[in-house]
Structures are given as structure tokens and as C-alpha cells.
Amino acid sequence: SVSSGSKTLKDAVNETLREWSKRSEDTFYVLGSALGPYPYPDMVRELQSVISKELKKQTKKYFSGLPDVMVACVGGGSNSMGFFTHYLMDKNVRLIGVEGGGIGEERGANAKRIHNIHASEGIAQGYKSLFLQDKDGQLSQTHSISAGLDYAGIGPQLAHLAEIGRVEFTSALDKEAIEACQFFAKHEGIIPALESSHALAATIKICKNLKNKNIIVNVSGRGDKDIFITTKAINRAKWKGFLQAELTRIDKG
Ligand SMILES: Cc1ncc(COP(=O)(O)O)c(C=O)c1O
């Protein structure tokens, strides 16, 4: 595990690139998002695009045509690029990316790379894109309740798609993601990942202005992995009490 810097994804990527550049003859670099040095963004997008390939078959059948709106959360871009790819040329399909709005607008309080005065074009970690960075090009600290969205850069393909207006961008706050997670657990019986909960939170807002439209949200992961963060955010005192009771039970047993 990474012990340098802020000990987040940015630092893990730095350490990995460092290790790889020292030992490239017997080491292979693997990255779980659509960013990093070329051709990693393209490789990840191609592999992830099985999502939209399959979806296109299914939407033809269930909607007898195309969906109207598609929504996905955006950390680096792997789930959203995989989800959007086969619909990019279908100009009537609205594609919406949702970033981590964190706890506010100040520098370091969120992970919004698009529509953010604190983000600018730069080159870091092997790729050119939009980054949350200072005037010297040092990557900024970021904040999101969701580890997968808590990152200073965005995949270059998405930065481009935002620039040409093909993908719209919005964001959801930490607390909106938690509320959406609770809402879908209660009403749909699913526990979405905190990353996906951002897409769901934005969808709840988007739906308020739409009628009779077919909307698809990419639920990129399961929320079981986030249970320690989610339960703490929902009811800290009750969660602490539960953990303490469990520890007592273990000690006794
Ligand atoms: C479940 C889940 N969804 C979304 C993301 C965001 O990454 P990406 O934008 O590359 O899909 C992550 C990243 O770790 C994740 O774990």
C-alpha cells in the first residue's frame, strides 16, 4: 500500500509509474481507468466498451430504439467511456458524466475537473488532459467521499468529449450520493457503490425535468465495499455502538 503524499490514488499511480519505469523488463503496468500513458486510455475504453455493445442490443429490444439519456459517474473514465462508446455517434442520446462534488466549491473540497476554475490543461502521470492543479502544475489535493472519484485528473477522451459538447457534465455532493444510496437501497433493493451513487443522485435531479424518457444509469459497482464509509456517514453514533458491541462480543468469545 502507498505511504507517500496524501496516500490516495494520485500517490498510488505515482509510485506504480516509478516502480514500472525502474523495472520495465519484467514488470507490466496495469491501470483500472481510461487514463495514463498512451495506449492505456484506448485499451481500457475498448475493453470496457463491452458494456455499451451489449447495452445497444438490449436497448434496441426493450426501448425499440435508443435510450434518451445515459448517466455515469466519472473518476478517470473507465465505466463511463465503456458505457458511452457505442452511443457516441447517436447524437440524439444525451450522455451525462457525473463527477464528485465533495463538500463544496473551494480548491481541495471536490474532485470536479470539468467546469471548475481550479482545473486546467496539463500533463501529469503520462497523459495530457484537464487536472486540478496549482499554477506550477502540482496536482491539488482532492476530496470525494468516494475513493474512486477522488482523483485530480480525468481521462483525455472525456476531457475532449466535454470540450466538444458531446458529453454533458454535472456533479453530485457527498451528501447527495449518500442520500441516493439510501434511496435506491430502500426502493430498489440494491446497494450501489458510492461512485455509482453519484450518478444516481444526479439522475434523481435530472428526472425532475423529464417526462416519458428512457434513462439508463450505469451502476458501476456494488456498495458492499463502501459499508464502513456509508454507515459512518448515515449514523455515526449507531455505527460506533455496533462496532464496539461486536468487539466486546469477539473479546468474550
Ligand atoms: C465502482 C466504481 N465505479 C466508478 C469508479 C470510477 O472510475 P472510472 O471513472 O474509471 O470508472 C471506480 C473507481 O475506482 C469504482 O470503483
The ligand as an SDF file (V2000), in Angstrom:
LIG
                    3D

 16 16  0  0  0  0  0  0  0  0999 V2000
  -17.2850    1.0600   -8.5400 C   0  0  0  0  0  0  0  0  0  0  0  0
  -16.5240    2.1590   -9.1970 C   0  0  0  0  0  0  0  0  0  0  0  0
  -17.1900    2.9750  -10.0320 N   0  0  0  0  0  0  0  0  0  0  0  0
  -16.5480    4.0040  -10.6550 C   0  0  0  0  0  0  0  0  0  0  0  0
  -15.2040    4.2480  -10.4310 C   0  0  0  0  0  0  0  0  0  0  0  0
  -14.5910    5.4310  -11.1010 C   0  0  0  0  0  0  0  0  0  0  0  0
  -13.6110    5.1270  -12.0140 O   0  0  0  0  0  0  0  0  0  0  0  0
  -13.8630    5.2370  -13.5700 P   0  0  0  0  0  0  0  0  0  0  0  0
  -14.2610    6.6450  -13.8590 O   0  0  0  0  0  0  0  0  0  0  0  0
  -12.5660    4.8850  -14.1670 O   0  0  0  0  0  0  0  0  0  0  0  0
  -14.9600    4.2760  -13.9300 O   0  0  0  0  0  0  0  0  0  0  0  0
  -14.4670    3.4140   -9.5730 C   0  0  0  0  0  0  0  0  0  0  0  0
  -13.0360    3.6160   -9.3340 C   0  0  0  0  0  0  0  0  0  0  0  0
  -12.3820    3.0090   -8.5250 O   0  0  0  0  0  0  0  0  0  0  0  0
  -15.1600    2.3500   -8.9280 C   0  0  0  0  0  0  0  0  0  0  0  0
  -14.5290    1.5490   -8.0460 O   0  0  0  0  0  0  0  0  0  0  0  0
  1  2  1  0
  2  3  1  0
  2 15  2  0
  3  4  2  0
  4  5  1  0
  5  6  1  0
  5 12  2  0
  6  7  1  0
  7  8  1  0
  8  9  2  0
  8 10  1  0
  8 11  1  0
 12 13  1  0
 12 15  1  0
 13 14  2  0
 15 16  1  0
M  END
$$$$
